[in-house]
Amino acid sequence: MITAIREVRRAKGLTLEEVAQRCVPPTTAQTIGRLETGTRTVSVGWLNRIAAALGVDAADLVTLPERPEVAVAAVLDGGGAQAPRRAANVAPPRAEPEMVAITVTGGIGDYRAGDEIWCTRLAPEAFAGALNRDVLVPRPAGRFLFGRLIGREDGKLHLLPLGGGMRQQVVADPPWIAAAAQLIRRL
């Protein structure tokens, strides 16, 4: 099996040691290196562990011939754009079953008209994982609230709206929320 573990790890700016420590249970940098180079066979279990450590789907670590990829032409940082040191590819965004989208028709906060915000739906027991992230919260009568989740207390969510000068909102016991996961911005 051909994997893209090294490419994904480098794209995320992580060292072998950092990925090894993020694995559950932790492993060694040497083991991650062997799995990257193919000197050790990558089982489905290892693929899932490494994917979780990198914050991607296991499918993102497997090179599939029918999966489209886009070549990385340059790397951009504070010093400007430079050619990549090694050839690299990125996979375009892919929708997942629990995703919902928000289309932005007027600029607010960090978002501009034309943006798409892809969000992952979360059940109440997972709400804590969305603290300090932008979330979509359903309200009665088909309305929604979108803002930064700044607190959770006794089943109530505290949201800070994205517009300047707006007051904190409190929502009690929503059946689900959707945490912003990807921003798609066309230039």
Beta strands, then each sheet from edge to edge (+ up, - down):
strand 1: 70-71
strand 2: 75-77
strand 3: 80-82
strand 4: 89-90
strand 5: 99-103
strand 6: 116-122
strand 7: 134-138
strand 8: 144-153
strand 9: 156-161
strand 10: 169-172
strand 11: 177-184
sheet 1: 1+ 4-
sheet 2: 2+ 3-
sheet 3: 5+ 6- 11+ 7- 8+ 9- 10+
end
